[in-house]
């Protein structure tokens, strides 16, 4: 068994058991019930879509370059599927560049 963290402190449990009854999950570590609700509350929020984040950062970077080559890439991205977030973001970047001139 590995080492984990319970309530922010490291633990190396000797026994772990889990039971499910009436739609509730009960986890016991070394004979003590584990408060799953408290652990979930303290957990880090889920990460966003990393691929979308990369696309957004790329679009912002291309927008900041302001070169004809960067504009050509933005135009290509803006011609994608209308509902796609990267397409919408590329269109918005092109509009901002046009308004900024």
Secondary structure, 3 states (H helix, E strand, C coil): CCCEEECCEEECCCCEEEEEECCEEEEEECCEECCHHHHHHHCCCCCCCHHHHHHHHHHHHHHHHCCHHHHHHHHHHHCCCCCCHHHHHHHHHHHHHHHHC
